[in-house]
Amino acid sequence: MKTQKWEELNVQLSDSILKTLKQLRFFDMTPVQAACIPLLLNGKDVAAEAVTGSGKTLAFLIPLLEILQKRTEKWKLMEVGAIVISPTRELATQINEILKEFLNKIPSLKQALLVGGVTLKEDTEKLKKGANIIVATPGISCIR
């Protein structure tokens, strides 16, 4: 299958996203990214199944960030725009690390990682600092 450059998408990605992709050395999209990103950016629901390392994380994070960035109103400190639920702490941590790279260039958005292993008070304190995007595992009591 022919690889596709990010700039060749039929939807325009923001400069902050393109710069971060370049910085992370992701020059080409994977097939799952090329298939999912345009659909998600056009408001469609997507269910994707692909092997580990196929690019699923960016396939949903990029549209999520593009949509949240396009909001005309300023994000409030504790206003949540997205919750990403991951089945394991390890995967949630990986998603959070990738998200952090993109948010370095999108200062209007903040994130919080809630994966348990700490007290409810500690998780609550994270949220009080502000989070527009929460990455969590199921069963975190402060998001139930």
Backbone bond lengths (Angstrom), bond angles and torsions (degrees), N, CA, C in turn:
res aa  C-N    CA-C-N  psi(-1)  N-CA   C-N-CA  omega(-1)  CA-C   N-CA-C  phi
1 M - - - 1.448 - - 1.529 109.43 -
2 K 1.292 117.37 135.69 1.463 123.62 179.97 1.529 109.64 -69.21
3 T 1.340 115.50 134.02 1.463 118.46 176.27 1.518 109.64 -78.28
4 Q 1.313 115.04 155.80 1.452 120.82 -177.34 1.524 108.65 -125.17
5 K 1.312 116.49 136.51 1.465 122.69 176.94 1.528 108.94 -76.41
6 W 1.324 116.22 152.13 1.463 121.51 178.70 1.521 111.21 -58.38
7 E 1.309 116.23 -37.50 1.465 120.96 -178.33 1.529 112.46 -68.83
8 E 1.321 117.90 -14.85 1.462 122.20 -178.77 1.531 113.24 -88.86
9 L 1.319 117.20 -1.65 1.469 119.80 177.20 1.519 110.02 -59.35
10 N 1.316 116.71 150.50 1.467 119.11 177.96 1.529 111.90 -81.19
11 V 1.328 116.79 5.47 1.468 123.24 172.19 1.525 107.59 -125.90
12 Q 1.319 116.82 145.27 1.460 121.59 -177.14 1.529 110.54 -84.85
13 L 1.335 116.09 127.14 1.458 120.65 174.58 1.520 109.19 -92.00
14 S 1.322 116.60 150.22 1.462 121.62 -178.91 1.530 110.74 -69.14
15 D 1.323 115.24 158.06 1.465 120.62 178.84 1.522 111.47 -59.51
16 S 1.336 117.09 -39.72 1.466 119.73 -178.69 1.531 111.16 -62.03
17 I 1.310 116.98 -38.98 1.468 120.86 178.49 1.527 110.07 -68.96
18 L 1.323 117.08 -47.38 1.471 120.70 -179.19 1.523 111.63 -62.06
19 K 1.331 117.54 -39.76 1.472 120.76 178.81 1.520 111.19 -65.16
20 T 1.319 116.70 -41.19 1.465 119.84 179.35 1.524 110.85 -67.37
21 L 1.321 117.73 -41.04 1.467 120.54 177.00 1.523 110.55 -58.99
22 K 1.327 116.45 -43.07 1.463 120.74 178.93 1.527 110.43 -64.83
23 Q 1.324 116.39 -44.14 1.461 121.55 179.51 1.531 111.08 -60.33
24 L 1.322 116.70 -38.74 1.461 121.90 179.33 1.533 112.53 -81.87
25 R 1.320 115.76 -1.22 1.466 123.38 177.38 1.536 112.65 67.39
26 F 1.320 115.64 33.40 1.464 121.85 172.20 1.527 106.73 -98.51
27 F 1.320 116.88 89.25 1.462 121.49 -174.80 1.527 112.72 -88.11
28 D 1.329 116.51 -28.11 1.460 122.20 -178.56 1.522 110.02 -122.18
29 M 1.318 115.43 150.08 1.462 120.87 174.76 1.523 109.80 -81.46
30 T 1.306 114.64 152.00 1.460 119.71 169.86 1.530 107.36 -85.90
31 P 1.321 118.29 164.32 1.468 119.40 178.71 1.531 113.62 -56.71
32 V 1.334 117.97 -39.79 1.468 119.47 -179.84 1.532 110.83 -65.83
33 Q 1.319 117.60 -35.45 1.470 120.80 177.56 1.523 111.01 -68.85
34 A 1.321 116.45 -45.05 1.471 120.54 -179.86 1.527 111.12 -62.18
35 A 1.325 116.62 -32.95 1.465 120.42 -179.32 1.529 112.25 -79.82
36 C 1.321 117.45 -40.91 1.473 121.28 -171.04 1.522 114.75 -86.39
37 I 1.318 118.36 -41.00 1.470 120.69 -172.26 1.528 112.41 -57.57
38 P 1.336 119.90 -50.07 1.475 118.38 179.49 1.529 112.80 -60.51
39 L 1.327 116.86 -39.42 1.465 119.99 179.89 1.527 111.14 -63.34
40 L 1.327 116.32 -47.34 1.464 120.01 -179.10 1.521 111.73 -64.91
41 L 1.324 117.01 -38.66 1.464 120.09 178.99 1.529 112.25 -68.99
42 N 1.326 116.31 -18.72 1.466 120.49 176.52 1.524 112.18 -99.87
43 G 1.336 116.00 18.24 1.457 120.77 172.92 1.512 116.32 79.58
44 K 1.313 117.53 14.95 1.464 120.57 -179.65 1.526 110.12 -88.57
45 D 1.314 116.63 153.43 1.457 122.43 172.04 1.523 107.99 -85.36
46 V 1.325 116.08 143.66 1.459 120.61 -177.68 1.524 109.20 -137.01
47 A 1.316 116.42 136.53 1.460 122.99 169.10 1.521 105.79 -120.89
48 A 1.322 116.46 120.50 1.466 120.25 -176.85 1.519 109.93 -124.45
49 E 1.309 115.13 136.24 1.454 121.36 175.13 1.518 106.94 -124.07
50 A 1.324 115.66 124.00 1.462 120.14 -179.19 1.525 108.63 -155.08
51 V 1.313 116.07 161.60 1.459 121.58 -177.36 1.528 111.17 -68.43
52 T 1.319 115.35 162.06 1.462 121.80 175.36 1.523 109.29 -58.02
53 G 1.323 116.19 135.71 1.459 120.85 178.84 1.514 114.28 86.61
54 S 1.330 117.26 8.74 1.466 120.54 -176.68 1.526 113.40 -88.81
55 G 1.333 117.36 -4.67 1.460 119.33 176.58 1.515 115.42 98.70
56 K 1.325 117.03 19.14 1.469 119.80 -178.16 1.528 112.14 -62.92
57 T 1.326 117.30 -38.32 1.470 119.79 -177.49 1.519 111.15 -59.69
58 L 1.316 117.86 -49.70 1.466 120.09 178.57 1.523 111.29 -68.22
59 A 1.326 117.04 -27.12 1.469 120.35 179.82 1.525 111.53 -62.46
60 F 1.337 117.83 -28.57 1.472 118.67 176.24 1.522 112.71 -105.63
61 L 1.346 118.52 -29.37 1.468 119.32 -179.09 1.525 112.52 -68.43
62 I 1.320 117.51 -40.14 1.472 119.56 -178.47 1.532 111.07 -61.70
63 P 1.335 119.86 -50.47 1.469 118.25 177.07 1.531 112.68 -62.01
64 L 1.321 116.72 -39.15 1.460 120.31 178.22 1.531 110.24 -56.43
65 L 1.327 116.71 -48.83 1.469 120.90 -179.07 1.524 112.00 -67.02
66 E 1.309 116.90 -40.02 1.471 119.87 178.62 1.532 110.65 -61.62
67 I 1.314 116.47 -43.68 1.466 120.52 -179.15 1.528 110.80 -66.02
68 L 1.332 117.08 -45.51 1.464 119.84 -178.91 1.527 112.06 -66.55
69 Q 1.336 117.41 -34.53 1.472 120.87 178.81 1.524 112.78 -67.91
70 K 1.314 116.90 -29.76 1.469 120.76 -174.94 1.531 113.23 -76.89
71 R 1.295 116.54 -8.06 1.463 120.34 179.22 1.526 109.64 -60.05
72 T 1.307 116.72 133.52 1.468 120.37 -177.50 1.525 112.17 -80.67
73 E 1.326 117.37 -34.05 1.463 120.11 177.80 1.525 109.59 -77.09
74 K 1.329 116.06 148.21 1.459 120.89 177.05 1.532 109.06 -70.51
75 W 1.330 116.34 138.66 1.455 120.90 178.09 1.522 109.87 -70.07
76 K 1.320 116.51 133.58 1.460 121.48 175.33 1.521 108.74 -80.82
77 L 1.329 115.52 160.35 1.457 122.04 -174.29 1.529 113.57 -52.84
78 M 1.321 117.70 -49.85 1.465 120.59 -175.99 1.524 112.45 -110.34
79 E 1.314 116.79 30.75 1.461 121.55 179.82 1.529 108.85 -95.46
80 V 1.315 116.30 118.27 1.464 121.30 -175.27 1.521 110.07 -92.10
81 G 1.325 115.95 126.78 1.453 122.13 177.91 1.515 112.63 -101.97
82 A 1.353 116.78 -22.42 1.464 120.22 -178.46 1.522 110.29 -157.32
83 I 1.318 114.97 143.18 1.464 122.02 171.46 1.521 106.73 -123.17
84 V 1.319 116.12 123.62 1.465 122.55 177.67 1.524 106.61 -104.52
85 I 1.322 116.99 117.29 1.460 121.81 179.82 1.524 108.68 -101.69
86 S 1.326 115.39 125.69 1.460 121.89 -179.73 1.528 109.21 -116.71
87 P 1.333 118.03 145.07 1.464 119.50 -177.46 1.531 114.49 -71.07
88 T 1.336 117.86 -21.47 1.466 120.11 -177.59 1.522 111.16 -134.09
89 R 1.325 115.21 156.28 1.469 120.43 175.98 1.521 111.15 -61.11
90 E 1.325 115.26 -41.18 1.464 119.84 -177.13 1.524 111.25 -61.79
91 L 1.319 116.60 -46.69 1.462 119.86 179.78 1.528 110.49 -67.44
92 A 1.324 117.54 -40.21 1.471 120.39 177.47 1.526 110.39 -60.13
93 T 1.315 116.79 -41.20 1.467 120.97 179.07 1.522 110.75 -65.13
94 Q 1.331 117.50 -41.68 1.470 120.96 177.41 1.525 110.97 -62.77
95 I 1.318 116.84 -45.17 1.470 120.94 178.62 1.522 109.75 -60.13
96 N 1.334 116.21 -43.88 1.457 121.47 -179.29 1.529 111.54 -61.96
97 E 1.325 117.16 -40.03 1.471 120.69 179.70 1.531 111.27 -65.65
98 I 1.308 117.14 -41.39 1.468 120.46 177.25 1.528 109.83 -65.82
99 L 1.318 116.13 -44.26 1.465 121.02 178.33 1.524 111.00 -58.11
100 K 1.317 116.53 -41.28 1.471 121.99 179.86 1.529 111.14 -58.25
101 E 1.327 117.16 -39.88 1.473 120.98 178.76 1.527 110.98 -60.58
102 F 1.320 116.79 -42.41 1.467 120.55 179.97 1.526 111.43 -71.03
103 L 1.334 117.03 -38.16 1.460 120.12 -177.52 1.523 112.63 -72.15
104 N 1.326 117.73 -15.84 1.469 119.91 172.70 1.524 110.90 -58.57
105 K 1.326 116.70 -28.39 1.468 121.75 -179.61 1.537 112.45 -105.10
106 I 1.324 116.35 4.08 1.473 121.15 177.95 1.534 107.49 -128.92
107 P 1.321 117.60 75.59 1.470 120.58 -173.67 1.526 114.96 -66.20
108 S 1.313 118.34 -13.31 1.469 120.58 -179.95 1.525 112.45 -75.37
109 L 1.331 117.74 -12.91 1.460 121.73 -178.11 1.524 111.09 -115.39
110 K 1.325 115.55 142.04 1.469 122.76 178.36 1.521 108.78 -123.40
111 Q 1.330 115.54 156.95 1.453 120.79 -177.83 1.520 110.68 -129.51
112 A 1.334 115.82 160.95 1.460 122.51 172.47 1.521 108.15 -142.56
113 L 1.323 115.21 140.85 1.461 122.32 176.65 1.523 107.78 -107.33
114 L 1.322 116.80 121.66 1.461 122.58 179.94 1.524 108.47 -125.79
115 V 1.337 115.71 101.90 1.464 119.41 -175.68 1.526 113.32 -127.89
116 G 1.309 117.06 12.66 1.456 119.24 179.97 1.519 111.48 81.15
117 G 1.317 114.89 -173.05 1.454 119.58 -178.35 1.520 112.98 82.03
118 V 1.323 116.83 -1.46 1.462 122.25 176.85 1.528 107.80 -132.94
119 T 1.316 115.85 171.13 1.464 118.95 -179.85 1.522 110.66 -72.82
120 L 1.320 114.95 159.55 1.460 120.86 176.03 1.527 109.93 -58.87
121 K 1.322 116.27 -36.77 1.466 120.77 179.28 1.532 110.85 -61.33
122 E 1.335 117.03 -41.96 1.470 120.20 179.43 1.531 111.33 -64.08
123 D 1.328 116.56 -42.41 1.469 119.79 177.48 1.526 110.89 -64.81
124 T 1.324 116.12 -39.95 1.466 120.27 178.68 1.526 110.63 -62.67
125 E 1.325 117.05 -40.02 1.468 121.19 178.52 1.531 111.14 -62.84
126 K 1.324 116.69 -38.17 1.473 119.98 176.20 1.523 110.34 -59.05
127 L 1.328 115.36 -44.75 1.461 119.68 -178.42 1.523 112.04 -67.97
128 K 1.327 117.13 -34.25 1.464 120.50 179.21 1.530 111.72 -64.61
129 K 1.330 116.73 -26.49 1.472 120.71 178.00 1.523 111.04 -72.66
130 G 1.312 115.64 -14.18 1.453 120.45 177.66 1.510 112.46 106.62
131 A 1.316 115.29 133.17 1.462 121.07 177.21 1.519 108.79 -158.08
132 N 1.313 115.58 120.73 1.461 120.76 174.41 1.521 110.59 -92.89
133 I 1.344 115.51 -22.14 1.462 121.60 177.91 1.522 106.97 -127.81
134 I 1.323 116.23 124.86 1.458 121.32 178.02 1.521 107.89 -112.44
135 V 1.326 115.80 128.41 1.463 122.04 172.96 1.524 105.07 -108.65
136 A 1.330 116.86 123.92 1.460 120.02 -172.77 1.517 111.52 -147.59
137 T 1.321 113.78 167.54 1.453 121.07 171.34 1.527 107.87 -104.30
138 P 1.336 117.90 157.45 1.467 119.40 177.58 1.530 109.37 -62.65
139 G 1.300 115.84 150.86 1.456 119.09 176.02 1.511 114.41 89.94
140 I 1.324 118.41 0.00 1.456 119.87 175.81 1.524 106.73 -72.43
141 S 1.325 115.95 116.12 1.465 119.94 -170.38 1.521 114.13 -65.03
142 C 1.331 118.54 -26.72 1.468 118.38 -177.15 1.524 112.63 -77.63
143 I 1.353 119.35 -8.26 1.470 119.44 176.46 1.527 111.77 -111.58
144 R 1.304 116.58 5.22 1.474 120.00 177.65 1.492 110.96 -76.86
